[in-house]
Amino acid sequence: MGAGGNIMKSQTLSPPVLRKAGLDALAKKLGPLGMVRFLQQYESGSGDYTREREQWLKDVELDDILESRAKHRGRFTP
């Protein structure tokens, strides 16, 4: 079966089945150690990003963001 058939099939798989198929593909291509090393790059992290973001941005105004964007791009596009 060609690559197009595999893509269509993966769109209909349930999340657990898709996850297993993905892990199987990684293990086949990278080997067990390579698969583990690859997966270790994607950690879920910790904390509450939404709450922390509110703290980081509490004093930032939209005009400040647009002004910074304009400086970096060399033009102002509201």
Phi and psi restraints in degrees (range 20) as a CNS / XPLOR table:
assign (resid 1 and name C) (resid 2 and name N)
       (resid 2 and name CA) (resid 2 and name C) 1.0 -75.8 20.0 2
assign (resid 2 and name N) (resid 2 and name CA)
       (resid 2 and name C) (resid 3 and name N) 1.0 175.3 20.0 2
assign (resid 2 and name C) (resid 3 and name N)
       (resid 3 and name CA) (resid 3 and name C) 1.0 -61.1 20.0 2
assign (resid 3 and name N) (resid 3 and name CA)
       (resid 3 and name C) (resid 4 and name N) 1.0 -35.6 20.0 2
assign (resid 3 and name C) (resid 4 and name N)
       (resid 4 and name CA) (resid 4 and name C) 1.0 -62.1 20.0 2
assign (resid 4 and name N) (resid 4 and name CA)
       (resid 4 and name C) (resid 5 and name N) 1.0 -37.5 20.0 2
assign (resid 4 and name C) (resid 5 and name N)
       (resid 5 and name CA) (resid 5 and name C) 1.0 -66.4 20.0 2
assign (resid 5 and name N) (resid 5 and name CA)
       (resid 5 and name C) (resid 6 and name N) 1.0 -38.8 20.0 2
assign (resid 5 and name C) (resid 6 and name N)
       (resid 6 and name CA) (resid 6 and name C) 1.0 -65.7 20.0 2
assign (resid 6 and name N) (resid 6 and name CA)
       (resid 6 and name C) (resid 7 and name N) 1.0 -37.8 20.0 2
assign (resid 6 and name C) (resid 7 and name N)
       (resid 7 and name CA) (resid 7 and name C) 1.0 -65.9 20.0 2
assign (resid 7 and name N) (resid 7 and name CA)
       (resid 7 and name C) (resid 8 and name N) 1.0 -45.3 20.0 2
assign (resid 7 and name C) (resid 8 and name N)
       (resid 8 and name CA) (resid 8 and name C) 1.0 -62.8 20.0 2
assign (resid 8 and name N) (resid 8 and name CA)
       (resid 8 and name C) (resid 9 and name N) 1.0 -41.3 20.0 2
assign (resid 8 and name C) (resid 9 and name N)
       (resid 9 and name CA) (resid 9 and name C) 1.0 -64.3 20.0 2
assign (resid 9 and name N) (resid 9 and name CA)
       (resid 9 and name C) (resid 10 and name N) 1.0 -40.9 20.0 2
assign (resid 9 and name C) (resid 10 and name N)
       (resid 10 and name CA) (resid 10 and name C) 1.0 -65.9 20.0 2
assign (resid 10 and name N) (resid 10 and name CA)
       (resid 10 and name C) (resid 11 and name N) 1.0 -24.4 20.0 2
assign (resid 10 and name C) (resid 11 and name N)
       (resid 11 and name CA) (resid 11 and name C) 1.0 -72.1 20.0 2
assign (resid 11 and name N) (resid 11 and name CA)
       (resid 11 and name C) (resid 12 and name N) 1.0 -18.0 20.0 2
assign (resid 11 and name C) (resid 12 and name N)
       (resid 12 and name CA) (resid 12 and name C) 1.0 -104.4 20.0 2
assign (resid 12 and name N) (resid 12 and name CA)
       (resid 12 and name C) (resid 13 and name N) 1.0 -2.2 20.0 2
assign (resid 12 and name C) (resid 13 and name N)
       (resid 13 and name CA) (resid 13 and name C) 1.0 -77.1 20.0 2
assign (resid 13 and name N) (resid 13 and name CA)
       (resid 13 and name C) (resid 14 and name N) 1.0 146.6 20.0 2
assign (resid 13 and name C) (resid 14 and name N)
       (resid 14 and name CA) (resid 14 and name C) 1.0 -69.8 20.0 2
assign (resid 14 and name N) (resid 14 and name CA)
       (resid 14 and name C) (resid 15 and name N) 1.0 158.0 20.0 2
assign (resid 14 and name C) (resid 15 and name N)
       (resid 15 and name CA) (resid 15 and name C) 1.0 -54.3 20.0 2
assign (resid 15 and name N) (resid 15 and name CA)
       (resid 15 and name C) (resid 16 and name N) 1.0 -44.6 20.0 2
assign (resid 15 and name C) (resid 16 and name N)
       (resid 16 and name CA) (resid 16 and name C) 1.0 -64.3 20.0 2
assign (resid 16 and name N) (resid 16 and name CA)
       (resid 16 and name C) (resid 17 and name N) 1.0 -38.9 20.0 2
assign (resid 16 and name C) (resid 17 and name N)
       (resid 17 and name CA) (resid 17 and name C) 1.0 -69.3 20.0 2
assign (resid 17 and name N) (resid 17 and name CA)
       (resid 17 and name C) (resid 18 and name N) 1.0 -40.2 20.0 2
assign (resid 17 and name C) (resid 18 and name N)
       (resid 18 and name CA) (resid 18 and name C) 1.0 -63.7 20.0 2
assign (resid 18 and name N) (resid 18 and name CA)
       (resid 18 and name C) (resid 19 and name N) 1.0 -41.5 20.0 2
assign (resid 18 and name C) (resid 19 and name N)
       (resid 19 and name CA) (resid 19 and name C) 1.0 -61.2 20.0 2
assign (resid 19 and name N) (resid 19 and name CA)
       (resid 19 and name C) (resid 20 and name N) 1.0 -45.1 20.0 2
assign (resid 19 and name C) (resid 20 and name N)
       (resid 20 and name CA) (resid 20 and name C) 1.0 -62.5 20.0 2
assign (resid 20 and name N) (resid 20 and name CA)
       (resid 20 and name C) (resid 21 and name N) 1.0 -43.1 20.0 2
assign (resid 20 and name C) (resid 21 and name N)
       (resid 21 and name CA) (resid 21 and name C) 1.0 -62.4 20.0 2
assign (resid 21 and name N) (resid 21 and name CA)
       (resid 21 and name C) (resid 22 and name N) 1.0 -39.7 20.0 2
assign (resid 21 and name C) (resid 22 and name N)
       (resid 22 and name CA) (resid 22 and name C) 1.0 -65.1 20.0 2
assign (resid 22 and name N) (resid 22 and name CA)
       (resid 22 and name C) (resid 23 and name N) 1.0 -44.2 20.0 2
assign (resid 22 and name C) (resid 23 and name N)
       (resid 23 and name CA) (resid 23 and name C) 1.0 -64.3 20.0 2
assign (resid 23 and name N) (resid 23 and name CA)
       (resid 23 and name C) (resid 24 and name N) 1.0 -39.7 20.0 2
assign (resid 23 and name C) (resid 24 and name N)
       (resid 24 and name CA) (resid 24 and name C) 1.0 -61.3 20.0 2
assign (resid 24 and name N) (resid 24 and name CA)
       (resid 24 and name C) (resid 25 and name N) 1.0 -42.1 20.0 2
assign (resid 24 and name C) (resid 25 and name N)
       (resid 25 and name CA) (resid 25 and name C) 1.0 -66.2 20.0 2
assign (resid 25 and name N) (resid 25 and name CA)
       (resid 25 and name C) (resid 26 and name N) 1.0 -41.7 20.0 2
assign (resid 25 and name C) (resid 26 and name N)
       (resid 26 and name CA) (resid 26 and name C) 1.0 -62.8 20.0 2
assign (resid 26 and name N) (resid 26 and name CA)
       (resid 26 and name C) (resid 27 and name N) 1.0 -45.1 20.0 2
assign (resid 26 and name C) (resid 27 and name N)
       (resid 27 and name CA) (resid 27 and name C) 1.0 -62.6 20.0 2
assign (resid 27 and name N) (resid 27 and name CA)
       (resid 27 and name C) (resid 28 and name N) 1.0 -39.3 20.0 2
assign (resid 27 and name C) (resid 28 and name N)
       (resid 28 and name CA) (resid 28 and name C) 1.0 -66.9 20.0 2
assign (resid 28 and name N) (resid 28 and name CA)
       (resid 28 and name C) (resid 29 and name N) 1.0 -42.1 20.0 2
assign (resid 28 and name C) (resid 29 and name N)
       (resid 29 and name CA) (resid 29 and name C) 1.0 -80.4 20.0 2
assign (resid 29 and name N) (resid 29 and name CA)
       (resid 29 and name C) (resid 30 and name N) 1.0 -40.2 20.0 2
assign (resid 29 and name C) (resid 30 and name N)
       (resid 30 and name CA) (resid 30 and name C) 1.0 -104.4 20.0 2
assign (resid 30 and name N) (resid 30 and name CA)
       (resid 30 and name C) (resid 31 and name N) 1.0 -13.0 20.0 2
assign (resid 30 and name C) (resid 31 and name N)
       (resid 31 and name CA) (resid 31 and name C) 1.0 82.1 20.0 2
assign (resid 31 and name N) (resid 31 and name CA)
       (resid 31 and name C) (resid 32 and name N) 1.0 162.7 20.0 2
assign (resid 31 and name C) (resid 32 and name N)
       (resid 32 and name CA) (resid 32 and name C) 1.0 -58.1 20.0 2
assign (resid 32 and name N) (resid 32 and name CA)
       (resid 32 and name C) (resid 33 and name N) 1.0 -44.8 20.0 2
assign (resid 32 and name C) (resid 33 and name N)
       (resid 33 and name CA) (resid 33 and name C) 1.0 -66.3 20.0 2
assign (resid 33 and name N) (resid 33 and name CA)
       (resid 33 and name C) (resid 34 and name N) 1.0 -43.3 20.0 2
assign (resid 33 and name C) (resid 34 and name N)
       (resid 34 and name CA) (resid 34 and name C) 1.0 -62.4 20.0 2
assign (resid 34 and name N) (resid 34 and name CA)
       (resid 34 and name C) (resid 35 and name N) 1.0 -38.5 20.0 2
assign (resid 34 and name C) (resid 35 and name N)
       (resid 35 and name CA) (resid 35 and name C) 1.0 -62.0 20.0 2
assign (resid 35 and name N) (resid 35 and name CA)
       (resid 35 and name C) (resid 36 and name N) 1.0 -46.8 20.0 2
assign (resid 35 and name C) (resid 36 and name N)
       (resid 36 and name CA) (resid 36 and name C) 1.0 -62.6 20.0 2
assign (resid 36 and name N) (resid 36 and name CA)
       (resid 36 and name C) (resid 37 and name N) 1.0 -44.9 20.0 2
assign (resid 36 and name C) (resid 37 and name N)
       (resid 37 and name CA) (resid 37 and name C) 1.0 -61.4 20.0 2
assign (resid 37 and name N) (resid 37 and name CA)
       (resid 37 and name C) (resid 38 and name N) 1.0 -39.5 20.0 2
assign (resid 37 and name C) (resid 38 and name N)
       (resid 38 and name CA) (resid 38 and name C) 1.0 -64.1 20.0 2
assign (resid 38 and name N) (resid 38 and name CA)
       (resid 38 and name C) (resid 39 and name N) 1.0 -46.8 20.0 2
assign (resid 38 and name C) (resid 39 and name N)
       (resid 39 and name CA) (resid 39 and name C) 1.0 -66.6 20.0 2
assign (resid 39 and name N) (resid 39 and name CA)
       (resid 39 and name C) (resid 40 and name N) 1.0 -29.4 20.0 2
assign (resid 39 and name C) (resid 40 and name N)
       (resid 40 and name CA) (resid 40 and name C) 1.0 -65.9 20.0 2
assign (resid 40 and name N) (resid 40 and name CA)
       (resid 40 and name C) (resid 41 and name N) 1.0 -17.9 20.0 2
assign (resid 40 and name C) (resid 41 and name N)
       (resid 41 and name CA) (resid 41 and name C) 1.0 -72.4 20.0 2
assign (resid 41 and name N) (resid 41 and name CA)
       (resid 41 and name C) (resid 42 and name N) 1.0 -16.5 20.0 2
assign (resid 41 and name C) (resid 42 and name N)
       (resid 42 and name CA) (resid 42 and name C) 1.0 -115.2 20.0 2
assign (resid 42 and name N) (resid 42 and name CA)
       (resid 42 and name C) (resid 43 and name N) 1.0 86.9 20.0 2
assign (resid 42 and name C) (resid 43 and name N)
       (resid 43 and name CA) (resid 43 and name C) 1.0 -95.2 20.0 2
assign (resid 43 and name N) (resid 43 and name CA)
       (resid 43 and name C) (resid 44 and name N) 1.0 149.2 20.0 2
assign (resid 43 and name C) (resid 44 and name N)
       (resid 44 and name CA) (resid 44 and name C) 1.0 -76.7 20.0 2
assign (resid 44 and name N) (resid 44 and name CA)
       (resid 44 and name C) (resid 45 and name N) 1.0 -18.9 20.0 2
assign (resid 44 and name C) (resid 45 and name N)
       (resid 45 and name CA) (resid 45 and name C) 1.0 76.1 20.0 2
assign (resid 45 and name N) (resid 45 and name CA)
       (resid 45 and name C) (resid 46 and name N) 1.0 -168.7 20.0 2
assign (resid 45 and name C) (resid 46 and name N)
       (resid 46 and name CA) (resid 46 and name C) 1.0 -146.6 20.0 2
assign (resid 46 and name N) (resid 46 and name CA)
       (resid 46 and name C) (resid 47 and name N) 1.0 169.2 20.0 2
assign (resid 46 and name C) (resid 47 and name N)
       (resid 47 and name CA) (resid 47 and name C) 1.0 95.0 20.0 2
assign (resid 47 and name N) (resid 47 and name CA)
       (resid 47 and name C) (resid 48 and name N) 1.0 -177.5 20.0 2
assign (resid 47 and name C) (resid 48 and name N)
       (resid 48 and name CA) (resid 48 and name C) 1.0 -119.6 20.0 2
assign (resid 48 and name N) (resid 48 and name CA)
       (resid 48 and name C) (resid 49 and name N) 1.0 95.5 20.0 2
assign (resid 48 and name C) (resid 49 and name N)
       (resid 49 and name CA) (resid 49 and name C) 1.0 -57.1 20.0 2
assign (resid 49 and name N) (resid 49 and name CA)
       (resid 49 and name C) (resid 50 and name N) 1.0 -42.1 20.0 2
assign (resid 49 and name C) (resid 50 and name N)
       (resid 50 and name CA) (resid 50 and name C) 1.0 -62.3 20.0 2
assign (resid 50 and name N) (resid 50 and name CA)
       (resid 50 and name C) (resid 51 and name N) 1.0 -46.5 20.0 2
assign (resid 50 and name C) (resid 51 and name N)
       (resid 51 and name CA) (resid 51 and name C) 1.0 -65.5 20.0 2
assign (resid 51 and name N) (resid 51 and name CA)
       (resid 51 and name C) (resid 52 and name N) 1.0 -42.9 20.0 2
assign (resid 51 and name C) (resid 52 and name N)
       (resid 52 and name CA) (resid 52 and name C) 1.0 -65.2 20.0 2
assign (resid 52 and name N) (resid 52 and name CA)
       (resid 52 and name C) (resid 53 and name N) 1.0 -39.4 20.0 2
assign (resid 52 and name C) (resid 53 and name N)
       (resid 53 and name CA) (resid 53 and name C) 1.0 -62.2 20.0 2
assign (resid 53 and name N) (resid 53 and name CA)
       (resid 53 and name C) (resid 54 and name N) 1.0 -40.7 20.0 2
assign (resid 53 and name C) (resid 54 and name N)
       (resid 54 and name CA) (resid 54 and name C) 1.0 -58.8 20.0 2
assign (resid 54 and name N) (resid 54 and name CA)
       (resid 54 and name C) (resid 55 and name N) 1.0 -39.3 20.0 2
assign (resid 54 and name C) (resid 55 and name N)
       (resid 55 and name CA) (resid 55 and name C) 1.0 -66.8 20.0 2
assign (resid 55 and name N) (resid 55 and name CA)
       (resid 55 and name C) (resid 56 and name N) 1.0 -44.5 20.0 2
assign (resid 55 and name C) (resid 56 and name N)
       (resid 56 and name CA) (resid 56 and name C) 1.0 -63.8 20.0 2
assign (resid 56 and name N) (resid 56 and name CA)
       (resid 56 and name C) (resid 57 and name N) 1.0 -35.8 20.0 2
assign (resid 56 and name C) (resid 57 and name N)
       (resid 57 and name CA) (resid 57 and name C) 1.0 -102.2 20.0 2
assign (resid 57 and name N) (resid 57 and name CA)
       (resid 57 and name C) (resid 58 and name N) 1.0 7.3 20.0 2
assign (resid 57 and name C) (resid 58 and name N)
       (resid 58 and name CA) (resid 58 and name C) 1.0 -60.4 20.0 2
assign (resid 58 and name N) (resid 58 and name CA)
       (resid 58 and name C) (resid 59 and name N) 1.0 -28.9 20.0 2
assign (resid 58 and name C) (resid 59 and name N)
       (resid 59 and name CA) (resid 59 and name C) 1.0 -105.7 20.0 2
assign (resid 59 and name N) (resid 59 and name CA)
       (resid 59 and name C) (resid 60 and name N) 1.0 9.5 20.0 2
assign (resid 59 and name C) (resid 60 and name N)
       (resid 60 and name CA) (resid 60 and name C) 1.0 -96.7 20.0 2
assign (resid 60 and name N) (resid 60 and name CA)
       (resid 60 and name C) (resid 61 and name N) 1.0 129.0 20.0 2
assign (resid 60 and name C) (resid 61 and name N)
       (resid 61 and name CA) (resid 61 and name C) 1.0 -102.2 20.0 2
assign (resid 61 and name N) (resid 61 and name CA)
       (resid 61 and name C) (resid 62 and name N) 1.0 156.6 20.0 2
assign (resid 61 and name C) (resid 62 and name N)
       (resid 62 and name CA) (resid 62 and name C) 1.0 -58.1 20.0 2
assign (resid 62 and name N) (resid 62 and name CA)
       (resid 62 and name C) (resid 63 and name N) 1.0 -40.6 20.0 2
assign (resid 62 and name C) (resid 63 and name N)
       (resid 63 and name CA) (resid 63 and name C) 1.0 -59.2 20.0 2
assign (resid 63 and name N) (resid 63 and name CA)
       (resid 63 and name C) (resid 64 and name N) 1.0 -36.6 20.0 2
assign (resid 63 and name C) (resid 64 and name N)
       (resid 64 and name CA) (resid 64 and name C) 1.0 -63.5 20.0 2
assign (resid 64 and name N) (resid 64 and name CA)
       (resid 64 and name C) (resid 65 and name N) 1.0 -42.5 20.0 2
assign (resid 64 and name C) (resid 65 and name N)
       (resid 65 and name CA) (resid 65 and name C) 1.0 -64.7 20.0 2
assign (resid 65 and name N) (resid 65 and name CA)
       (resid 65 and name C) (resid 66 and name N) 1.0 -46.1 20.0 2
assign (resid 65 and name C) (resid 66 and name N)
       (resid 66 and name CA) (resid 66 and name C) 1.0 -64.3 20.0 2
assign (resid 66 and name N) (resid 66 and name CA)
       (resid 66 and name C) (resid 67 and name N) 1.0 -39.1 20.0 2
assign (resid 66 and name C) (resid 67 and name N)
       (resid 67 and name CA) (resid 67 and name C) 1.0 -64.5 20.0 2
assign (resid 67 and name N) (resid 67 and name CA)
       (resid 67 and name C) (resid 68 and name N) 1.0 -44.1 20.0 2
assign (resid 67 and name C) (resid 68 and name N)
       (resid 68 and name CA) (resid 68 and name C) 1.0 -62.6 20.0 2
assign (resid 68 and name N) (resid 68 and name CA)
       (resid 68 and name C) (resid 69 and name N) 1.0 -42.5 20.0 2
assign (resid 68 and name C) (resid 69 and name N)
       (resid 69 and name CA) (resid 69 and name C) 1.0 -61.5 20.0 2
assign (resid 69 and name N) (resid 69 and name CA)
       (resid 69 and name C) (resid 70 and name N) 1.0 -43.5 20.0 2
assign (resid 69 and name C) (resid 70 and name N)
       (resid 70 and name CA) (resid 70 and name C) 1.0 -62.5 20.0 2
assign (resid 70 and name N) (resid 70 and name CA)
       (resid 70 and name C) (resid 71 and name N) 1.0 -41.2 20.0 2
assign (resid 70 and name C) (resid 71 and name N)
       (resid 71 and name CA) (resid 71 and name C) 1.0 -62.7 20.0 2
assign (resid 71 and name N) (resid 71 and name CA)
       (resid 71 and name C) (resid 72 and name N) 1.0 -40.5 20.0 2
assign (resid 71 and name C) (resid 72 and name N)
       (resid 72 and name CA) (resid 72 and name C) 1.0 -74.0 20.0 2
assign (resid 72 and name N) (resid 72 and name CA)
       (resid 72 and name C) (resid 73 and name N) 1.0 -32.3 20.0 2
assign (resid 72 and name C) (resid 73 and name N)
       (resid 73 and name CA) (resid 73 and name C) 1.0 -93.4 20.0 2
assign (resid 73 and name N) (resid 73 and name CA)
       (resid 73 and name C) (resid 74 and name N) 1.0 -15.4 20.0 2
assign (resid 73 and name C) (resid 74 and name N)
       (resid 74 and name CA) (resid 74 and name C) 1.0 83.3 20.0 2
assign (resid 74 and name N) (resid 74 and name CA)
       (resid 74 and name C) (resid 75 and name N) 1.0 9.7 20.0 2
assign (resid 74 and name C) (resid 75 and name N)
       (resid 75 and name CA) (resid 75 and name C) 1.0 -156.1 20.0 2
assign (resid 75 and name N) (resid 75 and name CA)
       (resid 75 and name C) (resid 76 and name N) 1.0 159.9 20.0 2
assign (resid 75 and name C) (resid 76 and name N)
       (resid 76 and name CA) (resid 76 and name C) 1.0 -109.7 20.0 2
assign (resid 76 and name N) (resid 76 and name CA)
       (resid 76 and name C) (resid 77 and name N) 1.0 121.3 20.0 2
assign (resid 76 and name C) (resid 77 and name N)
       (resid 77 and name CA) (resid 77 and name C) 1.0 -130.2 20.0 2
assign (resid 77 and name N) (resid 77 and name CA)
       (resid 77 and name C) (resid 78 and name N) 1.0 95.7 20.0 2
